[in-house]
């Protein structure tokens, strides 16, 4: 449950803005929009199948493969070549 207490000398408009921000941060507005339109079970399965598994999302980039940045001094894509 989202609770917002009015701060001292705070206008109602600012308090409503804080409430809306908290709702977006919790994902409440996104969930309401998703639930407002009927989604067929086949579409729901397709959407869930398209989403990558959580284990791949949290995997840190490590290694020396091309295109991956390591960690430490000098890590990065390198200097850009000068072109004119």
VMD Tcl script that builds the backbone (N, CA, C; Angstrom):
set m [mol new atoms 252]
animate dup $m
set s [atomselect $m all]
$s set {name element resname resid chain x y z} {
  {N N UNK 1 A 0.840 -1.166 0.000}
  {CA C UNK 1 A 0.000 0.000 0.000}
  {C C UNK 1 A 0.891 1.237 0.000}
  {N N UNK 2 A 0.545 2.191 -0.828}
  {CA C UNK 2 A 1.325 3.412 -0.950}
  {C C UNK 2 A 0.709 4.476 -0.054}
  {N N UNK 3 A 1.531 5.050 0.818}
  {CA C UNK 3 A 1.065 6.102 1.724}
  {C C UNK 3 A 1.917 7.341 1.510}
  {N N UNK 4 A 1.269 8.493 1.483}
  {CA C UNK 4 A 1.961 9.770 1.338}
  {C C UNK 4 A 1.448 10.682 2.437}
  {N N UNK 5 A 2.360 11.160 3.255}
  {CA C UNK 5 A 1.986 12.097 4.315}
  {C C UNK 5 A 2.311 13.513 3.851}
  {N N UNK 6 A 1.428 14.426 4.196}
  {CA C UNK 6 A 1.638 15.807 3.807}
  {C C UNK 6 A 2.722 16.429 4.681}
  {N N UNK 7 A 3.694 17.013 4.018}
  {CA C UNK 7 A 4.788 17.673 4.739}
  {C C UNK 7 A 4.324 19.060 5.182}
  {N N UNK 8 A 5.112 19.647 6.044}
  {CA C UNK 8 A 4.752 20.955 6.574}
  {C C UNK 8 A 4.770 22.005 5.463}
  {N N UNK 9 A 3.693 22.767 5.367}
  {CA C UNK 9 A 3.540 23.842 4.369}
  {C C UNK 9 A 3.683 23.317 2.932}
  {N N UNK 10 A 3.218 22.107 2.669}
  {CA C UNK 10 A 3.313 21.539 1.327}
  {C C UNK 10 A 1.960 21.650 0.633}
  {N N UNK 11 A 1.936 22.206 -0.578}
  {CA C UNK 11 A 0.666 22.288 -1.293}
  {C C UNK 11 A 0.184 20.901 -1.736}
  {N N UNK 12 A -1.108 20.809 -1.973}
  {CA C UNK 12 A -1.714 19.538 -2.336}
  {C C UNK 12 A -1.187 19.054 -3.690}
  {N N UNK 13 A -0.927 19.960 -4.613}
  {CA C UNK 13 A -0.429 19.586 -5.942}
  {C C UNK 13 A 0.908 18.865 -5.878}
  {N N UNK 14 A 1.791 19.326 -5.001}
  {CA C UNK 14 A 3.105 18.700 -4.841}
  {C C UNK 14 A 2.953 17.312 -4.224}
  {N N UNK 15 A 2.017 17.200 -3.280}
  {CA C UNK 15 A 1.779 15.907 -2.640}
  {C C UNK 15 A 1.235 14.893 -3.660}
  {N N UNK 16 A 0.360 15.349 -4.553}
  {CA C UNK 16 A -0.177 14.467 -5.589}
  {C C UNK 16 A 0.927 14.033 -6.546}
  {N N UNK 17 A 1.854 14.944 -6.874}
  {CA C UNK 17 A 2.986 14.593 -7.742}
  {C C UNK 17 A 3.842 13.504 -7.093}
  {N N UNK 18 A 4.096 13.633 -5.792}
  {CA C UNK 18 A 4.876 12.613 -5.089}
  {C C UNK 18 A 4.160 11.272 -5.104}
  {N N UNK 19 A 2.827 11.311 -4.942}
  {CA C UNK 19 A 2.035 10.082 -4.969}
  {C C UNK 19 A 2.130 9.412 -6.341}
  {N N UNK 20 A 1.998 10.190 -7.403}
  {CA C UNK 20 A 2.080 9.631 -8.752}
  {C C UNK 20 A 3.452 9.021 -9.013}
  {N N UNK 21 A 4.514 9.684 -8.542}
  {CA C UNK 21 A 5.870 9.163 -8.715}
  {C C UNK 21 A 6.037 7.827 -8.015}
  {N N UNK 22 A 5.503 7.732 -6.794}
  {CA C UNK 22 A 5.580 6.479 -6.048}
  {C C UNK 22 A 4.797 5.366 -6.749}
  {N N UNK 23 A 3.647 5.715 -7.317}
  {CA C UNK 23 A 2.844 4.718 -8.047}
  {C C UNK 23 A 3.609 4.198 -9.260}
  {N N UNK 24 A 4.279 5.087 -9.991}
  {CA C UNK 24 A 5.060 4.660 -11.152}
  {C C UNK 24 A 6.248 3.808 -10.726}
  {N N UNK 25 A 6.880 4.192 -9.625}
  {CA C UNK 25 A 8.039 3.445 -9.138}
  {C C UNK 25 A 7.651 2.030 -8.722}
  {N N UNK 26 A 6.474 1.863 -8.132}
  {CA C UNK 26 A 5.991 0.554 -7.711}
  {C C UNK 26 A 5.481 -0.269 -8.889}
  {N N UNK 27 A 5.257 0.362 -10.041}
  {CA C UNK 27 A 4.744 -0.344 -11.204}
  {C C UNK 27 A 3.237 -0.462 -11.210}
  {N N UNK 28 A 2.578 0.322 -10.378}
  {CA C UNK 28 A 1.129 0.250 -10.264}
  {C C UNK 28 A 0.445 0.760 -11.525}
  {N N UNK 29 A 0.908 1.875 -12.073}
  {CA C UNK 29 A 0.274 2.428 -13.265}
  {C C UNK 29 A 0.449 1.495 -14.452}
  {N N UNK 30 A 1.621 0.882 -14.555}
  {CA C UNK 30 A 1.883 -0.057 -15.649}
  {C C UNK 30 A 0.959 -1.262 -15.553}
  {N N UNK 31 A 0.754 -1.744 -14.338}
  {CA C UNK 31 A -0.104 -2.906 -14.114}
  {C C UNK 31 A -1.562 -2.569 -14.418}
  {N N UNK 32 A -1.991 -1.381 -14.043}
  {CA C UNK 32 A -3.372 -0.964 -14.304}
  {C C UNK 32 A -3.625 -0.856 -15.802}
  {N N UNK 33 A -2.676 -0.276 -16.538}
  {CA C UNK 33 A -2.828 -0.162 -17.985}
  {C C UNK 33 A -2.864 -1.539 -18.640}
  {N N UNK 34 A -2.032 -2.456 -18.154}
  {CA C UNK 34 A -1.981 -3.805 -18.725}
  {C C UNK 34 A -3.283 -4.548 -18.458}
  {N N UNK 35 A -3.866 -4.354 -17.283}
  {CA C UNK 35 A -5.087 -5.063 -16.912}
  {C C UNK 35 A -6.347 -4.410 -17.480}
  {N N UNK 36 A -6.245 -3.187 -17.979}
  {CA C UNK 36 A -7.437 -2.500 -18.459}
  {C C UNK 36 A -7.930 -3.069 -19.786}
  {N N UNK 37 A -7.047 -3.707 -20.546}
  {CA C UNK 37 A -7.410 -4.300 -21.828}
  {C C UNK 37 A -7.270 -5.809 -21.703}
  {N N UNK 38 A -8.253 -6.544 -22.220}
  {CA C UNK 38 A -8.214 -8.001 -22.136}
  {C C UNK 38 A -7.086 -8.544 -22.998}
  {N N UNK 39 A -6.345 -9.464 -22.439}
  {CA C UNK 39 A -5.247 -10.104 -23.154}
  {C C UNK 39 A -5.558 -11.592 -23.267}
  {N N UNK 40 A -5.591 -12.077 -24.502}
  {CA C UNK 40 A -5.898 -13.486 -24.710}
  {C C UNK 40 A -4.797 -14.338 -24.094}
  {N N UNK 41 A -5.138 -15.548 -23.621}
  {CA C UNK 41 A -4.131 -16.419 -23.018}
  {C C UNK 41 A -2.966 -16.725 -23.956}
  {N N UNK 42 A -3.244 -16.868 -25.249}
  {CA C UNK 42 A -2.159 -17.144 -26.196}
  {C C UNK 42 A -1.209 -15.947 -26.306}
  {N N UNK 43 A -1.757 -14.729 -26.266}
  {CA C UNK 43 A -0.909 -13.533 -26.313}
  {C C UNK 43 A -0.069 -13.410 -25.049}
  {N N UNK 44 A -0.657 -13.779 -23.917}
  {CA C UNK 44 A 0.073 -13.722 -22.651}
  {C C UNK 44 A 1.247 -14.694 -22.665}
  {N N UNK 45 A 1.007 -15.921 -23.166}
  {CA C UNK 45 A 2.089 -16.907 -23.264}
  {C C UNK 45 A 3.193 -16.417 -24.184}
  {N N UNK 46 A 2.792 -15.816 -25.314}
  {CA C UNK 46 A 3.775 -15.311 -26.271}
  {C C UNK 46 A 4.615 -14.192 -25.652}
  {N N UNK 47 A 3.953 -13.311 -24.887}
  {CA C UNK 47 A 4.673 -12.209 -24.249}
  {C C UNK 47 A 5.663 -12.733 -23.213}
  {N N UNK 48 A 5.235 -13.717 -22.424}
  {CA C UNK 48 A 6.122 -14.276 -21.402}
  {C C UNK 48 A 7.267 -15.065 -22.022}
  {N N UNK 49 A 7.025 -15.689 -23.164}
  {CA C UNK 49 A 8.077 -16.454 -23.839}
  {C C UNK 49 A 9.127 -15.524 -24.444}
  {N N UNK 50 A 8.677 -14.352 -24.913}
  {CA C UNK 50 A 9.590 -13.390 -25.524}
  {C C UNK 50 A 10.546 -12.785 -24.511}
  {N N UNK 51 A 10.090 -12.656 -23.259}
  {CA C UNK 51 A 10.908 -12.044 -22.216}
  {C C UNK 51 A 12.081 -12.957 -21.864}
  {N N UNK 52 A 13.289 -12.423 -21.789}
  {CA C UNK 52 A 14.426 -13.273 -21.418}
  {C C UNK 52 A 14.342 -13.700 -19.962}
  {N N UNK 53 A 14.899 -14.848 -19.622}
  {CA C UNK 53 A 14.867 -15.287 -18.224}
  {C C UNK 53 A 15.645 -14.328 -17.330}
  {N N UNK 54 A 15.246 -14.242 -16.070}
  {CA C UNK 54 A 15.864 -13.296 -15.140}
  {C C UNK 54 A 17.345 -13.599 -14.914}
  {N N UNK 55 A 17.737 -14.861 -15.021}
  {CA C UNK 55 A 19.131 -15.209 -14.772}
  {C C UNK 55 A 20.058 -14.552 -15.788}
  {N N UNK 56 A 19.608 -14.371 -17.031}
  {CA C UNK 56 A 20.460 -13.740 -18.034}
  {C C UNK 56 A 20.509 -12.236 -17.866}
  {N N UNK 57 A 19.468 -11.650 -17.279}
  {CA C UNK 57 A 19.453 -10.206 -17.105}
  {C C UNK 57 A 20.424 -9.755 -16.025}
  {N N UNK 58 A 20.655 -10.568 -15.008}
  {CA C UNK 58 A 21.490 -10.168 -13.885}
  {C C UNK 58 A 22.946 -10.592 -14.055}
  {N N UNK 59 A 23.286 -11.252 -15.167}
  {CA C UNK 59 A 24.644 -11.729 -15.382}
  {C C UNK 59 A 25.557 -10.545 -15.701}
  {N N UNK 60 A 26.634 -10.341 -14.955}
  {CA C UNK 60 A 27.531 -9.223 -15.231}
  {C C UNK 60 A 28.387 -9.509 -16.460}
  {N N UNK 61 A 28.781 -8.461 -17.150}
  {CA C UNK 61 A 29.646 -8.616 -18.314}
  {C C UNK 61 A 31.086 -8.791 -17.845}
  {N N UNK 62 A 31.623 -9.955 -18.039}
  {CA C UNK 62 A 33.008 -10.211 -17.684}
  {C C UNK 62 A 33.639 -11.039 -18.788}
  {N N UNK 63 A 34.938 -11.000 -18.857}
  {CA C UNK 63 A 35.630 -11.789 -19.865}
  {C C UNK 63 A 36.342 -10.889 -20.848}
  {N N UNK 64 A 37.002 -11.509 -21.790}
  {CA C UNK 64 A 37.781 -10.758 -22.762}
  {C C UNK 64 A 37.236 -10.915 -24.168}
  {N N UNK 65 A 35.977 -11.220 -24.293}
  {CA C UNK 65 A 35.379 -11.358 -25.612}
  {C C UNK 65 A 35.298 -9.991 -26.275}
  {N N UNK 66 A 35.386 -9.944 -27.595}
  {CA C UNK 66 A 35.288 -8.654 -28.282}
  {C C UNK 66 A 33.934 -8.004 -28.023}
  {N N UNK 67 A 33.952 -6.724 -27.753}
  {CA C UNK 67 A 32.725 -6.002 -27.489}
  {C C UNK 67 A 32.363 -5.928 -26.019}
  {N N UNK 68 A 32.978 -6.753 -25.189}
  {CA C UNK 68 A 32.712 -6.699 -23.753}
  {C C UNK 68 A 33.782 -5.853 -23.080}
  {N N UNK 69 A 33.355 -5.053 -22.161}
  {CA C UNK 69 A 34.284 -4.226 -21.424}
  {C C UNK 69 A 34.616 -4.932 -20.134}
  {N N UNK 70 A 35.867 -4.995 -19.810}
  {CA C UNK 70 A 36.265 -5.559 -18.533}
  {C C UNK 70 A 36.190 -4.498 -17.465}
  {N N UNK 71 A 36.650 -4.813 -16.285}
  {CA C UNK 71 A 36.668 -3.813 -15.236}
  {C C UNK 71 A 38.120 -3.543 -14.875}
  {N N UNK 72 A 38.399 -2.321 -14.498}
  {CA C UNK 72 A 39.744 -1.964 -14.107}
  {C C UNK 72 A 40.233 -0.768 -14.890}
  {N N UNK 73 A 41.472 -0.376 -14.634}
  {CA C UNK 73 A 41.996 0.799 -15.318}
  {C C UNK 73 A 42.191 0.521 -16.807}
  {N N UNK 74 A 41.809 1.483 -17.601}
  {CA C UNK 74 A 41.988 1.347 -19.041}
  {C C UNK 74 A 40.909 0.517 -19.707}
  {N N UNK 75 A 39.899 0.085 -18.972}
  {CA C UNK 75 A 38.842 -0.713 -19.587}
  {C C UNK 75 A 37.912 0.206 -20.365}
  {N N UNK 76 A 37.523 -0.203 -21.506}
  {CA C UNK 76 A 36.619 0.590 -22.323}
  {C C UNK 76 A 36.833 0.284 -23.777}
  {N N UNK 77 A 36.131 0.986 -24.632}
  {CA C UNK 77 A 36.233 0.696 -26.048}
  {C C UNK 77 A 37.534 1.178 -26.673}
  {N N UNK 78 A 38.262 2.043 -25.986}
  {CA C UNK 78 A 39.511 2.540 -26.542}
  {C C UNK 78 A 39.308 3.888 -27.203}
  {N N UNK 79 A 40.396 4.488 -27.683}
  {CA C UNK 79 A 40.265 5.811 -28.293}
  {C C UNK 79 A 39.589 5.714 -29.652}
  {N N UNK 80 A 38.933 6.805 -30.014}
  {CA C UNK 80 A 38.288 6.855 -31.327}
  {C C UNK 80 A 39.307 7.259 -32.368}
  {N N UNK 81 A 39.243 6.651 -33.536}
  {CA C UNK 81 A 40.163 7.064 -34.607}
  {C C UNK 81 A 39.732 8.420 -35.157}
  {N N UNK 82 A 40.710 9.248 -35.455}
  {CA C UNK 82 A 40.416 10.559 -35.993}
  {C C UNK 82 A 40.130 10.445 -37.469}
  {N N UNK 83 A 39.019 10.972 -37.892}
  {CA C UNK 83 A 38.661 10.970 -39.318}
  {C C UNK 83 A 38.301 12.378 -39.710}
  {N N UNK 84 A 38.748 12.744 -40.890}
  {CA C UNK 84 A 38.423 14.081 -41.391}
  {C C UNK 84 A 37.893 13.995 -42.773}
}
mol reanalyze $m
mol bondsrecalc $m
mol representation Tube
mol addrep $m
